[in-house]
Amino acid sequence: MRQTTLDCIRGAALISMILYHACWDLVWMFGVDLPWYNGFWAHVWQQSICWTFILLSGYCWSLGRHPLKRGLLTFACGALITGLTTVFMPENLIFCGVLTLLGASALLLIPLRPALEKLPPRLGLAGSFLLFLLLRDVNSGWLGYEGVRVAALPQGLYRSRLTACLGFPPADFFSTDYFSLLPWFFLFLTGYFLCRLPHAERTGERRLPLLAVMGRHSLLIYLLHQPITYGLFLVVRQILT
């Protein structure tokens, strides 16, 4: 899969994310009644966005030239968001958000790469995805996927913010954007092994310039889209009232 195609997919996911977060702002920040937003299909929409970004990040890890630099930058941006929301918007605190996950996953993959490269790509792909499915509900105290419970986990694991970053949040833990290492690191690994599968060379790639440009600047757009969206809604509210 060529870089332009990856950028276009990422750009499309960015547009979907911006629209989803705009709806979040309307519901939770401006009190607009959107009953469907808390329903099943909105959950599917949200999951499609995060799955796409995490899989793409894992897929692109091997394609980048500076995984350490990229991982540190992404993790630092996640820490910045945590700091800003802690100070200015504690009621909407983001702790262990998606950028923190992506940065931590990229950094964790560096020491793991020699061992992972010894695995056949198809075995690694299947194993990573099955582990993701098995651990999907670990945040809720269970092994299982989307409410299908396989086994309960010891409550002693769920102690603090540190255990929350691993995937075991205590009862009083709160974050408006929460992506712990478990289960999501295994979806990142799924993307990594997906990239290692043999791919036939393709020609005649179709270009979508706007999506490609957005995809190439995804980190900057992610950092800026919420302040811009929120500001626009404030302006619209001032005009209408």
C-alpha positions in Angstrom: 0.0 0.0 0.0 1.5 3.3 -1.0 2.1 6.3 1.2 -0.4 8.5 -0.6 -3.1 5.8 -0.1 -2.3 5.7 3.6 -2.5 9.5 3.8 -5.9 9.5 2.1 -7.3 6.9 4.5 -5.9 8.9 7.4 -7.4 12.1 6.0 -10.8 10.5 5.7 -10.6 9.2 9.3 -9.7 12.8 10.4 -12.8 14.2 8.7 -14.9 11.5 10.4 -13.3 12.3 13.8 -13.8 16.0 13.4 -17.5 15.5 12.7 -17.8 13.1 15.7 -16.1 15.5 18.1 -18.3 18.3 16.8 -21.3 16.3 17.8 -19.7 15.6 21.2 -19.2 19.4 21.7 -22.8 20.1 20.8 -24.1 17.5 23.2 -21.8 17.9 26.2 -20.6 21.5 25.9 -23.6 23.2 24.4 -26.5 21.1 25.7 -27.9 20.2 22.3 -30.3 17.2 22.4 -29.0 14.5 20.0 -30.6 11.3 21.3 -29.0 9.1 18.7 -25.5 10.2 19.8 -25.6 7.9 22.8 -26.9 5.0 20.8 -25.5 1.9 19.1 -24.6 3.4 15.7 -22.8 6.4 17.3 -20.7 3.8 19.2 -19.9 2.0 16.0 -19.0 5.4 14.4 -16.6 6.2 17.3 -15.1 2.7 17.2 -14.5 2.9 13.4 -12.5 6.1 13.9 -10.2 4.9 16.7 -9.7 1.5 15.1 -8.7 3.2 11.9 -6.2 5.5 13.5 -4.6 2.8 15.7 -4.4 0.2 12.9 -2.8 2.8 10.6 -0.3 3.9 13.2 0.8 0.3 13.7 0.9 -0.2 10.0 3.0 2.9 9.4 5.4 2.2 12.2 7.8 0.2 10.0 7.5 2.7 7.2 8.8 5.6 9.2 12.5 6.6 9.4 12.6 7.8 13.0 10.3 5.7 15.2 11.9 7.0 18.4 11.5 10.6 17.5 7.9 10.1 16.3 7.0 8.1 19.3 8.4 10.7 21.7 6.7 13.6 19.8 3.3 11.8 19.9 3.6 10.9 23.5 4.6 14.5 24.4 1.5 15.8 22.5 -0.6 13.5 24.6 1.0 14.7 27.8 0.4 18.3 26.7 -3.3 17.6 26.2 -3.5 16.0 29.6 -1.8 19.1 31.2 -4.0 21.6 29.4 -7.2 19.8 30.3 -6.1 19.4 33.9 -5.5 23.1 34.2 -8.2 24.6 32.0 -10.9 21.9 31.7 -10.7 19.5 34.6 -14.3 18.6 34.1 -13.3 17.2 30.7 -9.9 15.8 31.7 -8.1 13.7 29.1 -5.8 11.2 30.8 -4.3 8.3 28.8 -5.8 9.6 25.6 -5.3 8.2 22.1 -2.1 10.2 21.5 -0.6 8.9 24.7 -1.5 5.4 23.6 0.0 5.9 20.1 3.2 7.4 21.4 3.6 4.7 24.1 2.9 1.9 21.6 5.4 3.3 19.1 8.1 3.5 21.8 7.3 0.1 23.2 7.6 -1.5 19.8 11.2 -0.4 19.5 12.6 -2.9 22.1 10.0 -5.6 21.1 10.8 -5.4 17.3 13.7 -8.0 17.3 11.5 -10.6 18.9 8.4 -9.7 16.8 10.4 -10.0 13.6 11.0 -13.7 14.3 7.2 -14.4 14.2 5.6 -15.3 10.9 3.5 -12.2 9.9 0.2 -14.2 9.6 0.7 -15.8 13.0 1.6 -12.4 14.6 -1.5 -10.8 12.9 -3.9 -13.5 14.1 -2.4 -13.7 17.6 -2.4 -9.9 18.1 -6.0 -9.5 16.9 -7.3 -12.4 19.0 -5.5 -10.9 22.1 -7.1 -7.6 21.3 -10.6 -9.2 21.1 -10.0 -11.2 24.3 -8.8 -8.1 26.2 -11.3 -5.6 24.8 -13.3 -5.4 28.1 -10.3 -5.4 30.4 -11.1 -1.8 31.5 -14.4 -3.1 32.9 -12.8 -6.0 34.9 -13.4 -8.8 32.4 -11.8 -10.8 29.6 -14.2 -10.7 26.6 -15.4 -8.5 23.8 -18.2 -5.8 23.9 -20.0 -7.4 26.9 -19.4 -11.0 26.0 -17.8 -12.0 29.3 -15.2 -14.8 29.3 -13.7 -14.5 32.8 -13.5 -11.9 35.6 -10.2 -10.3 36.4 -8.9 -9.7 40.0 -10.1 -6.4 41.4 -6.7 -5.9 43.1 -5.4 -5.0 39.6 -7.5 -1.8 39.5 -5.7 0.5 41.9 -4.5 3.8 40.6 -3.8 6.1 37.6 -0.7 4.0 36.8 -2.7 0.8 36.6 -5.3 2.8 34.5 -2.6 3.5 31.9 -2.0 -0.3 31.7 -5.7 -1.0 31.3 -6.9 -1.4 34.9 -8.7 1.8 36.0 -9.9 2.2 39.6 -13.6 2.8 40.2 -13.2 6.6 40.6 -11.1 6.9 37.4 -12.4 9.5 34.8 -11.1 10.5 31.4 -13.1 11.8 28.5 -10.7 10.2 26.1 -9.3 6.9 27.4 -7.1 4.4 25.5 -5.0 2.2 27.8 -2.2 -0.1 26.6 -4.4 -3.1 27.2 -6.3 -3.9 24.9 -5.3 -1.2 22.4 -1.6 -2.0 22.0 -2.6 -5.3 20.5 -4.6 -3.5 17.8 -1.5 -1.4 17.1 0.4 -4.7 16.8 -2.2 -6.0 14.4 -1.5 -3.0 12.2 2.3 -3.7 12.5 1.9 -7.3 11.4 -0.5 -6.3 8.6 2.2 -4.2 7.1 4.6 -7.2 7.2 2.3 -9.3 5.0 3.3 -9.7 1.4 1.6 -7.1 -0.8 1.4 -7.1 -4.5 2.7 -4.0 -6.2 -0.1 -1.8 -7.5 0.0 0.9 -10.1 -2.4 3.7 -11.1 -3.0 4.9 -7.5 -5.8 7.4 -7.4 -5.0 10.7 -5.7 -7.3 12.7 -3.5 -5.2 15.8 -2.8 -7.2 17.2 0.1 -7.4 13.9 2.0 -3.7 13.3 1.4 -2.7 16.7 2.7 -4.8 16.2 5.8 -3.3 12.8 6.3 0.2 14.1 6.2 -0.5 16.7 8.8 -2.8 14.5 11.0 -1.0 15.3 14.3 -1.3 19.0 13.9 -5.0 18.8 12.8 -5.7 16.5 15.8 -4.2 19.1 18.2 -6.1 22.0 16.7 -9.5 20.7 15.6 -11.2 20.8 19.0 -10.3 24.4 19.9 -11.3 25.5 16.4 -14.6 23.6 16.4 -15.4 24.8 19.9 -14.6 28.4 19.0 -16.8 28.2 15.9 -19.7 27.0 17.9 -19.2 29.8 20.4 -19.3 32.3 17.6 -22.4 30.8 16.1 -24.1 30.8 19.6 -23.3 34.5 20.0 -24.7 35.3 16.6 -28.0 33.4 17.3 -28.6 34.7 20.8 
